[in-house]
């Protein structure tokens, strides 16, 4: 019988963010394929796991896949981990999973942390629809072209970005996507975790000013809607909700009707209502 291929999510920062099941699998398998064996050994040593490891990264993925499939066919159980988070998400794993499926090898996901989901739930942007675009191209023209392609996506946009390109990406997003609400989430679950929210223009200016101080892993999130900057006479969600409540509707019904009249989803109407309500 062939072995089983496990895809094991590991912490994105805080080593406590790992499931009991993940620890059990990493302890029980015959081999752990790691993006960086030195990095993974920090986790394994912390939990006193002595399973043998092997490197599996973007530079050896093609040749290593064949080797791992051969071992799986020999009955060896293998776990795949990335440096942080869930394997196959902007990390090696996809090629091996496809090869395992083609060879009738059982593939078992062991869920856990993911930087994009962690950032999304804390961002305060709509979560009903989102589009994960991974890393944008490193070349300026290609990056701008990719942003232009994503301009009409009807969901929250999510990217991974490197510190030295963050300011340039935010400026390009502002120029191409227009003024939108955005979030930069940096070093999630780590000691210096930072989640900064604001308009694209403001975030671009802020991170341009502190460009040399930016460190760590970064997730960028951008709202689906262009803000009507400078337009003061548009009808707000809060104004409509107040109007309907004065007419006798309860808050829930008033919000639902306001969303319908403005052509918004209920979640988006609620988000705008929170932004428009004056702070006490």
Number of C-alpha atoms within 10 A of each C-alpha: 9 17 20 19 26 23 25 26 26 28 21 23 19 12 14 12 15 19 16 8 13 20 17 11 18 22 19 15 18 17 22 26 23 22 25 16 20 13 13 20 18 12 18 17 10 11 13 12 15 13 14 14 19 15 17 25 19 12 10 12 18 14 10 18 19 15 12 22 22 16 16 23 18 12 15 18 21 25 26 27 28 28 21 18 23 26 23 17 15 13 17 22 23 14 13 22 22 13 15 22 12 9 14 10 20 15 18 13 15 16 17 17 19 17 23 22 14 15 21 21 11 11 21 15 24 21 16 11 11 19 17 15 14 16 14 19 15 12 8 14 11 12 18 19 14 14 22 15 12 17 16 11 13 13 19 21 24 24 17 20 22 17 17 13 15 22 22 18 22 24 19 22 23 22 15 16 22 18 20 20 22 28 25 25 24 23 18 21 17 13 9 10 13 14 16 12 18 14 17 26 19 17 22 20 15 13 19 18 11 10 16 10 10 17 13 13 17 22 25 23 26 30 25 24 18 14 13 11 9 6 7 8 6 7 9 16 27 20 14 19 24 15 14 17 16 11 10 10 15 12 13 11 14 22 24 17 20 24 21 13 11 13 11 16 15 16 16 18 24 20 15 17 18 12 12 13 12 8 6 3
